[in-house]
Each structure stands twice: as structure tokens, then as C-alpha cells.
């Protein structure tokens, strides 16, 4: 046998129970790590301060922190291990959500965003479409419209499958921004996608007098300078860029 696991008679340190396996580094063995963890748990046994309110523990039937820490390392059975894992995972997710909510609240309290015009109606574009928007698209646009007309900074993620209409939502949102007196920058991860977006934006927005242009990495230098100058002079309303170009060139 190579490196057998055994116990002295009458002991169950390494056999006859669930044994944790830890990531190893250098020449440290599993037995050494387990011994260190056991010593650490014995030092703090029952003295860890609870991090969650009792009403949450009771409502979701979660283990207390001391029992969870002990059972995640040396569980009596797999049922206890799952309870410990659930408690620790719940706490991690809850902590993350609280931190994100706190960041959002700080942003909305400290930062003032652009208050776009209520006279710029998204319906101007929607009513010209040769098709009907889906309920999900309309709900997303309502949320974006409300945020744009607020003086609070908008920090919104629009998520959807390929072909679900995210680009159309972006086009209609761009319309409201431009008609409120601002310029728009649309970022795309690749030059090919940026070029495709340009066609869509031009098709939908140029009938409203909105000028769209492409600014990507493979455009000749002279043309880039002309486009940048037009943007500075307000001759371009919507510029579509690829992120690779933005990361390597000066920002507009």
C-alpha cells in the first residue's frame, strides 16, 4: 500500500467518519491540515459571534455560526454538512446583496444624474415600428424612461437572450437622450457587432434627423480624426464604438 490512512485501535481520527479533503500546497499533508483545523475549532469552540439576527435564523431554519463552522469541516453526517453549507452560502449571498444595496443607496444619495426631458417621447419611435414590441421590451423601456427623467444616476442592466430585442431598446433610449440635447456613445465588444449596430441605428434614427457614425479600430487615421472633430462640434449625435478601440485610444 502507498500512503495508507489508518488509526490506532479505538481512535477515529481519520477513519469511520466523514473526513474533509482540503486543497494542498507545498509538502503539507491532509492530516496536517486537518490537525490545524481541529486545533483552531477547539480554540474558538462556541465563542464565534453570531453574524445574523435570530429572526432570520429561525425563519429560514439556519444553523448558528458555531455549529455551521464545525459541521462544514467535520460533519456528523451528510445531512449536517448540507445544513452547514446552506447556512454559510445564505450568509454570503445575503452579505453581498446588502453591500450592493448599500452602494446603490450611496450612489443615489451622493450623485446627481442627467434629468432628461419629459418632452422627448420614446413613443415617437415606437409608433413608427413595423412590428409590435414585446411586453418585456415595453416594461424595460418604461423603467429606463422613468430613470432617465429622474435626477438620480441610472445604473441598469438590460439582460435578454440573443434576438430578444435589446438593441431596439437601446435605439429607442438613444432617441430620448439625443432629443433631450445630448450625444450618445454605444459600446460594442467587436468591430463586426459595432458595424451591425450602426446599420440598425441609422435605419431607425436617421428619419428623425439623428446622425449616427461608426468609430472603430480599423478606420483610417484621417477618417478617425474627422469623426472625432465632428463629435466635438456636435455634428454627430450617436457614435458607435468597439471597446478594443476605446481601451487603446483616447476617449471622446
C-alpha positions as CSV (number, residue, x, y, z in Angstrom):
1,X,0.0,0.0,0.0
2,X,1.1,3.6,-0.8
3,X,0.4,6.2,1.9
4,X,-2.4,4.2,3.7
5,X,-4.8,6.0,6.0
6,X,-5.1,4.3,9.4
7,X,-5.9,4.9,13.1
8,X,-4.7,3.4,16.3
9,X,-7.2,0.9,17.7
10,X,-10.0,2.6,19.5
11,X,-9.5,6.0,17.8
12,X,-11.4,7.5,14.9
13,X,-9.3,10.5,13.8
14,X,-9.0,9.5,10.2
15,X,-11.4,6.6,9.7
16,X,-15.0,5.7,10.5
17,X,-16.4,9.2,9.8
18,X,-16.7,11.8,7.1
19,X,-13.1,13.1,6.5
20,X,-12.6,16.5,4.9
21,X,-10.2,16.9,2.0
22,X,-8.5,20.3,1.6
23,X,-6.5,21.8,-1.2
24,X,-2.8,21.1,-0.6
25,X,0.2,23.3,-1.0
26,X,3.9,22.5,-0.8
27,X,4.5,19.4,1.3
28,X,1.7,19.8,3.7
29,X,-0.4,16.7,4.1
30,X,-4.2,16.3,4.6
31,X,-3.5,15.0,8.1
32,X,-1.5,18.2,9.0
33,X,-4.2,20.5,7.6
34,X,-7.0,18.6,9.4
35,X,-5.0,18.8,12.7
36,X,-4.6,22.6,12.3
37,X,-8.3,23.0,11.6
38,X,-9.2,20.8,14.6
39,X,-6.9,22.8,16.9
40,X,-8.4,26.1,15.5
41,X,-12.0,24.9,16.1
42,X,-11.2,23.8,19.6
43,X,-9.8,27.2,20.4
44,X,-12.9,29.1,19.3
45,X,-15.4,26.4,20.2
46,X,-18.8,28.0,20.9
47,X,-17.3,31.6,21.1
48,X,-17.8,32.8,17.5
49,X,-20.1,35.9,17.4
50,X,-23.3,35.3,15.5
51,X,-23.4,37.5,12.4
52,X,-27.1,37.2,11.5
53,X,-30.2,38.1,13.5
54,X,-32.1,35.4,15.3
55,X,-35.3,36.0,13.4
56,X,-33.5,35.2,10.1
57,X,-32.0,32.0,11.5
58,X,-35.5,31.0,12.8
59,X,-37.4,31.9,9.6
60,X,-35.0,30.1,7.3
61,X,-34.1,27.3,9.7
62,X,-30.4,28.0,9.6
63,X,-27.7,26.7,11.9
64,X,-26.0,29.1,14.2
65,X,-22.5,30.2,13.2
66,X,-20.6,28.0,15.6
67,X,-22.4,24.8,14.7
68,X,-22.2,25.7,11.0
69,X,-18.4,26.2,11.1
70,X,-17.9,23.0,12.9
71,X,-20.2,20.9,10.7
72,X,-18.7,22.3,7.5
73,X,-15.3,20.8,8.5
74,X,-16.2,17.8,10.5
75,X,-19.9,16.9,9.9
76,X,-21.6,14.0,11.7
77,X,-23.3,13.1,8.5
78,X,-24.0,14.5,5.0
79,X,-27.3,15.9,6.2
80,X,-25.5,18.1,8.7
81,X,-22.9,19.0,6.1
82,X,-25.7,20.3,3.8
83,X,-27.2,22.3,6.6
84,X,-23.9,23.9,7.3
85,X,-23.3,24.6,3.6
86,X,-26.7,26.2,3.3
87,X,-26.1,28.5,6.3
88,X,-22.8,29.7,5.0
89,X,-24.0,30.1,1.4
90,X,-27.1,32.0,2.6
91,X,-24.9,34.4,4.7
92,X,-22.5,35.0,1.8
93,X,-25.3,35.9,-0.6
94,X,-27.1,38.0,1.9
95,X,-23.9,39.9,2.7
96,X,-23.3,40.5,-1.0
97,X,-26.9,41.8,-1.6
98,X,-26.7,44.1,1.4
99,X,-23.4,45.6,0.2
100,X,-24.8,46.1,-3.3
101,X,-27.9,47.8,-1.9
102,X,-25.7,50.0,0.2
103,X,-23.6,51.0,-2.8
104,X,-26.7,51.8,-4.7
105,X,-28.1,53.9,-1.9
106,X,-24.9,55.8,-1.6
107,X,-24.8,56.5,-5.4
108,X,-28.4,57.7,-5.4
109,X,-27.8,60.0,-2.4
110,X,-24.5,61.5,-3.4
111,X,-24.6,61.6,-7.2
112,X,-26.9,63.7,-9.3
113,X,-27.6,62.4,-12.8
114,X,-28.8,63.9,-16.0
115,X,-32.5,64.7,-15.9
116,X,-33.7,64.0,-19.5
117,X,-36.6,65.9,-21.0
118,X,-40.1,64.6,-20.4
119,X,-41.0,66.2,-23.8
120,X,-38.8,63.7,-25.6
121,X,-41.2,60.8,-26.1
122,X,-40.0,57.2,-26.7
123,X,-43.4,56.6,-28.3
124,X,-42.3,58.8,-31.3
125,X,-40.1,55.8,-32.4
126,X,-42.3,53.1,-31.1
127,X,-45.2,54.3,-33.2
128,X,-43.2,54.1,-36.4
129,X,-42.1,50.5,-36.0
130,X,-43.4,47.9,-38.5
131,X,-43.9,45.5,-35.6
132,X,-45.2,45.5,-32.0
133,X,-42.7,45.5,-29.2
134,X,-43.0,42.6,-26.7
135,X,-44.3,43.1,-23.2
136,X,-40.8,42.7,-21.8
137,X,-39.4,45.3,-24.1
138,X,-42.1,47.8,-23.2
139,X,-41.6,47.2,-19.5
140,X,-37.8,47.7,-19.9
141,X,-38.4,50.9,-21.8
142,X,-40.8,52.2,-19.1
143,X,-38.2,51.6,-16.4
144,X,-35.5,53.2,-18.5
145,X,-37.8,56.2,-19.3
146,X,-38.6,56.7,-15.6
147,X,-34.9,56.6,-14.7
148,X,-33.8,58.9,-17.5
149,X,-36.4,61.5,-16.4
150,X,-35.2,61.3,-12.8
151,X,-32.3,63.3,-11.5
152,X,-30.8,60.2,-10.0
153,X,-27.9,58.3,-11.7
154,X,-29.2,55.3,-13.7
155,X,-27.3,52.1,-13.2
156,X,-29.3,49.5,-15.1
157,X,-28.5,46.1,-16.6
158,X,-30.7,45.0,-19.6
159,X,-30.5,41.2,-19.9
160,X,-32.0,39.0,-22.6
161,X,-31.4,36.2,-25.0
162,X,-30.0,36.7,-28.5
163,X,-32.7,38.1,-30.6
164,X,-34.9,39.3,-27.7
165,X,-34.7,42.9,-28.8
166,X,-32.1,44.5,-26.6
167,X,-30.7,46.6,-29.5
168,X,-34.2,48.0,-30.2
169,X,-34.5,49.1,-26.6
170,X,-31.1,50.8,-26.8
171,X,-32.1,52.6,-30.1
172,X,-35.3,54.0,-28.5
173,X,-33.4,55.0,-25.4
174,X,-30.8,56.8,-27.5
175,X,-33.6,58.7,-29.3
176,X,-34.7,60.1,-26.0
177,X,-31.2,61.1,-25.0
178,X,-30.5,62.9,-28.3
179,X,-33.9,64.7,-28.4
180,X,-33.1,65.9,-24.9
181,X,-30.0,67.6,-26.2
182,X,-27.3,65.1,-25.6
183,X,-24.9,62.8,-27.6
184,X,-24.9,59.1,-27.2
185,X,-22.0,56.6,-27.2
186,X,-22.9,53.0,-27.9
187,X,-20.2,50.4,-26.9
188,X,-19.9,47.1,-28.7
189,X,-17.3,44.3,-27.9
190,X,-16.2,43.8,-31.5
191,X,-15.9,45.8,-34.7
192,X,-18.3,43.5,-36.5
193,X,-21.0,44.0,-34.0
194,X,-20.4,47.7,-33.9
195,X,-20.9,47.8,-37.7
196,X,-24.1,45.8,-37.4
197,X,-25.4,48.2,-34.8
198,X,-24.6,51.2,-37.0
199,X,-27.0,49.9,-39.7
200,X,-29.8,49.3,-37.2
201,X,-29.3,52.7,-35.5
202,X,-29.2,54.6,-38.9
203,X,-32.3,52.8,-40.2
204,X,-34.3,53.7,-37.1
205,X,-33.0,57.1,-36.1
206,X,-31.9,59.0,-39.3
207,X,-35.5,59.6,-40.3
208,X,-35.8,61.7,-37.1
209,X,-32.7,63.8,-38.1
210,X,-30.4,61.9,-35.7
211,X,-26.9,61.5,-37.2
212,X,-25.1,58.2,-36.4
213,X,-21.4,57.3,-37.1
214,X,-19.0,54.4,-36.6
215,X,-15.7,54.8,-34.7
216,X,-13.8,51.5,-34.7
217,X,-10.1,50.4,-34.7
218,X,-9.8,49.6,-38.4
219,X,-11.0,53.1,-39.7
220,X,-8.1,55.0,-41.4
221,X,-6.5,57.6,-39.1
222,X,-7.6,60.6,-41.2
223,X,-11.2,59.5,-41.1
224,X,-11.0,58.9,-37.3
225,X,-9.8,62.5,-36.8
226,X,-12.6,63.8,-38.9
227,X,-15.2,61.8,-37.0
228,X,-13.7,62.9,-33.6
229,X,-13.8,66.5,-34.8
230,X,-17.4,66.1,-35.9
231,X,-18.3,64.7,-32.5
232,X,-16.7,67.6,-30.7
233,X,-18.5,70.0,-32.9
234,X,-21.8,68.3,-32.2
235,X,-22.3,67.2,-35.8
236,X,-22.8,63.5,-34.7
237,X,-25.5,62.5,-32.3
238,X,-24.8,58.8,-31.8
239,X,-21.3,57.3,-32.1
240,X,-20.9,53.5,-32.1
241,X,-17.6,52.2,-30.9
242,X,-15.9,49.0,-30.2
243,X,-14.4,48.5,-26.7
244,X,-11.0,47.4,-28.1
245,X,-10.6,50.8,-29.8
246,X,-11.6,52.7,-26.7
247,X,-9.1,50.8,-24.5
248,X,-6.2,51.8,-26.7
249,X,-7.1,55.2,-28.0
250,X,-8.0,58.5,-26.3
251,X,-11.6,58.9,-25.2
252,X,-14.0,61.2,-26.8
